[in-house]
Amino acid sequence: MSITDQATAALSPLAQTAAHYDTDFWNDSCAVDELKYAIANGGVGATTNPSIVLNVLKKELPAWRGTLSRIFNENPTWAEDQIAWKLIEEIGLKGAALLMPIFEREGGRKGRLSMQTNPTRYRNTAALVEQAMHFHSLAPNVQIKISATAAGIPAIEEVTYRGGTINATVCFTVPQAIAVAEAVERGLARRAAEGKDCNIFPACTIMVGRLDDWMKVLVQRDGIALTPGYADWAGVAAMKRAYSLYRQRGYRTRLLAAAYRNHLHWSEFIGGDIILTIPYEWQVLFNNSKVEVKERMHNAVDRKIIDELYDLIPDFRRAYDEDGMTTHDFDQFGATARTLRGFCDHYHELLAIVRDSMLPNPDKKP
């Protein structure tokens, strides 16, 4: 075995992915220990959303109780939502600080922490823009997550125009990914016309596992006799289709795969110039696996799988075809509605944790 082969064998599978391909990976959490593990294995970013922050608090609540107490003691007139957002920011900024050396080393292309705007505002363009630009002001390596809804698409354009680095989220489909990329291009064109810097590194998430989930819900709900295992390829197919269109058109937005359900959501994307945002548990699983690390991004999904999904599930057609939906259809797409409902539920659960810290239940002993 050559010295190069020995060095490669010593790397974890994710470290090999990062070292030998244009494929980057992020930690799908801002939990400090999890992010440190990711960075040690080649990770170059991290992300947050209401579900992630809620899970971080559940895991690390004792470590954050002092921060919570300080925030509401320093701000005696603030409501629980204001305190919650300040806490979200502080949790996120701790991750951003860990990533700053990577951000500086890579000239801003990597080393970013994605911070998500309020999911309950998914219908309000102005509110999304306002919060996004506030996040943009917090640290140079904060990337702003905006849902790819009917109101989110114009917000993405406006935030890009104002110099914010976006990461579209609540996105599952090719038409959403195209709408995001076009919105970014419009924003960058407006900046260029005014002589402003266009050295911005936007991303568009496709929540591949959540598209798979929606296919499986439809199979059960509508009594569809789909070949077992085919639904696990829906998100992969949508990502590869979007990636091909992005490459053809030279969009400056970078695609990002999220919502992991199996190793296809890593192994099938190796070699693509994309980002993989991987939960800690899946990172450990992949690093302990025997899956060969090799380029697969350009391997087409079996046509039989695509054809069967396309023929039997109308919502797969809507997700896979570039013109499968208009922007006004995005909010009512099943995966969008399910995800927004979950994010809003978790946001309100997060508010309840803040409320318990502000107003402990007097019926229970401390």
N, C-alpha and C positions, 0 to 999 in steps of 0.2 A: 504494500500500500504506500502510495506517495505521501509526502508531507502534506500536500494540499488535500488529498483524500482523508488523511488522518485528522486534519483540522476540521473538515466538513463533518466527519463522523462524530466529532466531539461537540458539535453544535446541536442544540435542540431542534426539532423540526420547525418550530416557528422562527428560531434564529436563522436557520438555513433559508427559510422563505424570505426573510428580510435581507439577508446578506447577499443572496445570489439572484434575486429578481427585483423588478421595479415595484413589487407588491409590498405595501406597508401594512402594519397592523397597529391598532390602538387597543387600549384597555377599555372595555365597555363598562367603566365605572370610574369614579374618582376616589374610591377607597384607597388610602395611602399604601397599605401593604400590598394590595392587588396591583396597583400601578407600579410599585417598585419591582414586583415580579415581572410584569410585562416589559419594563424598560431593560431589565437584566437579560431578557430574551429577545431584544431587538425592537420592542415596541416604541413608537414615536409619537403617541398622542393618547388622548382619553376623552371620554364623553360623559355627559350627564343628561338626565331627564327626570321627571317626577318620580318614576318608578325606581330609578337608580338611586336618587338622593334618599328616598324613603328606605331603601334597603341598606344604604350606608348608615343612616341614623339607627336603624334597628340593630345593626352589627356593632356600631361604635357609639351608641347613645351616651354611655358614661363619659366618653372622651369629649363629647360635644355639649354636655350639660352646662359646663362653665361658660362656654361661648353663648349659649342661649340666655343664660342669666345675665351676662354682661350686656347683650343686645337689648333685652327689654328693660334693664335698669338704666341704660344710657338713653333710652327713648321712651319715656313714660307715657306718651300720648299715642304711641303706635298701636295699630290693630294687629291681630295675629297674622294676617296675610303679609303685612309689611315686615314683621319680624321673620316670618318664614322665608321671604325672598332674600333678606339680608343673610340669613343662615345659609341658604342655597348658594349665594355668592361666595361666602367665606369658605364653604366646603369646596366649591369649584376652584377658587383662587389658590387653595392649598395644592391642588393637583397642578394648576397652571405653573406654580412656582417650581414644582419638581420637573416640569417639562421645559422650563426656560432655557437650560443649557443646550437642549436639542434644538429649540427654536432659534437660538443665536448661531449655533453651529451650521444649521441648514438654511440660513437666510430667510426664515419665515415659512418655508414650504412645509416643514414638519415641526413637531413640538407644540402642537396646539391642544387646547382644552375646549371642547364644545359645550356651551351652556344654553339650555333650552328656554325659549320664551314661554310664557304662561299658556298652557294648552287650552284653558277655558276662553282664551281670546282668539281662537282660530278663525272667527268670522270678522275680526276687526283689524283692517289693514293698518290704520293709523296707530292703534295701540301696540301692534306687533313691531312697527318701525320704531316707536318711542322706546320700548323696552330693549329692542335689539341694539340701538345706538347707546343706550346706557351700559349694556354689557360690553360693547365695543370700547367704552371709555375705561373699563376696569383694569385691563392689562393688555399689552400688545399681542399676546398669544391667545387671547380669548376668541373663539369662533362661535358664531351665533346660530343656533338651531331655530329654524322657522318651519312650521308645518306646510306641506305642499297642498294647501287647500285653495279654494277659489280666492279667498282674501290673502292667503299667504304668498301666492305667486307675485302679485304686484308689490307686496312688502319686500320680497327677495330682490326685485329690481331696484327698489328705492334704497334699500340698505346697501346694496352693491354700489349704487351711484354715490352714496355718501361715504364710501370707503370701508364699510364693514365687510368682514369675511364671513360668508354664510355657509351653513351646512343644512341643506333642506332635509327635513325629517317627515315622519308620517307619510312616507312615499313608498309605493309598492309596485308601481307599474311603469311601463315604457312611456305612455303619454304624460304621466307626471314628471318623469325624469327629463323628457324633452322640454316640457313647459318650464321647468326649473332652469335648464341650460340656456334656453332662449331668453328668459328673464335676466339671467346674469349677463348675457351678451348685450342686451339692451342697456343695462346699467353701466357696463364697461364702456359701451359706445358713447353714452352721455358723458362719462368722465373724460374719455379721450377727446371729445369735441371741445371740452373746456381746458384741455391741456393738463389734466390731473393724472397722477400716478395710477397706472393700471396693474401694478405688481401685487395682485391679490390672488389668494389661493382658495377659491370656493370649492365646496364639495356638495354632492347630492347623494344622500343615503337611499338605498333601496332595501327595505326591510324584508329580505328574501324569505326568512322563516315565517313571517306573518302572512305572506302571500300563500305559502304552503298551508298554513293553518286554515286560511279562509277556503282554500280548495277542499280541505278535509271536512270542514263544516258543511259546505255545499253538498258534498258527496253523501253525508249522513242526512242532511235536511231534506234533500230533493230525491233521495233514493237512486243515486247514480252508481252504476256498476263499473267503477273505474278499476283498471288493473292495479293490484297492490303495489305500492312503492312509487307509482307514477306521480302522485301529488308531491312527493319529496323533490321533484325536479322542476316544479313550477317557478319558484323563485330563481333558481339557477338559469332557467331559460330566459326569464325576463331580464335578468342582469346581463347575460351574454348578448341578448338582442340590443339592449340599451348601449352596451359597451361598443358594439359594432357601429351603431349609428353615431355615437359620440366621436369615434375615431374617424369615420368618414367625413364628418362635418367640422372637425377641428374645434369642438367646444372646449373652452378653457376651464370648465368645471370638471372636477375629478369624481368619479363614482366611488361609492362606499357601500360595502355590504354589511348588513346588521341583522340581528334577530336570529341567533344560531339555534339550529335544531338537530344538525347532524354534521359529519365531517365534510360533506359535499360543499358546505358553505365556506369552507376553507380550501379543500383540495382542488375543487373545480375552478377556483379563481387564481391559483398560483400562476404567476407569470404575467398577469394583467397589471397595467399601470393604474392600480386602484388601491383603495384602503379597505382593510377588513377590521371592523370593530368587534372584538371578541371578548365575551365574558370570561372572567378569571377561571371559572370551573371548566370551560371548554378549552382554554389555553392549556391547563394542566392535562386534560384528556388528550389533546392533540400531541403534546410534548411526550406523552407516555405511549403513543400509538406506534404502530408499524406502517402507517400510511406513507408511501413513498413521496418524497418531496420532489416533484417535477412539474414542468409547465403543462397546464391543462386548460388555461383560459381560452385558447384558440380551438379546443376540441368542441365540436358542435354537439349539442344535446341530441340524442337519438331521435330521428325524425318520427319514429313510431310513437314515442312518448308525447312529443309536441302535438302530433296529429290527433291522438286520442283525447288529450286535454282540450284541444281546440274544438273538436267535434262534440264533446260531451258537456263541456262547462262553458256557458256563455261568458261568465266573468273572467275566464282565462283569456278569451278572445279580447275582451276589453282591456286586460292587463298587458297582453303581448303585442297587439297591433298598435302602431304609432298613433293612429287616428281612432283608437278604440274608445276614447272618451274625450269630451271637451273639458275645459277647465271647470265649468260649472257642474260637471258630473263628479268631480273628485270627492266632494264632501260626503256623498251618499254611497260611494263604493264601499262594499262590505268590510274590507280590511281597514279602511280609513275610519269608518264609524266605530268598529270594534276597538281600534287602538286609541282613538280620541276618548272614548268612554273609559277605557282602562287608565289612561293618563290622568283624566279628570278625577276619577275615583282615587287614584293614588295621591294626587295633589291635595284632595280634601282629607285624606288620611294623614298626610303630612301636617296639614293645618291642625288636626286633632292632637297630634303629638306636641305641637307648639302650645296649643291651648292647655294641655295638661301641665306643661311647665309653667305657664303663666298663672293658671288657676287650678292648682291641684285639687283633686276630688276630696272634699272634706269628709265624705263618708268612709274613706279608706285611711288607715293609719299610714303615716309617712314611712 
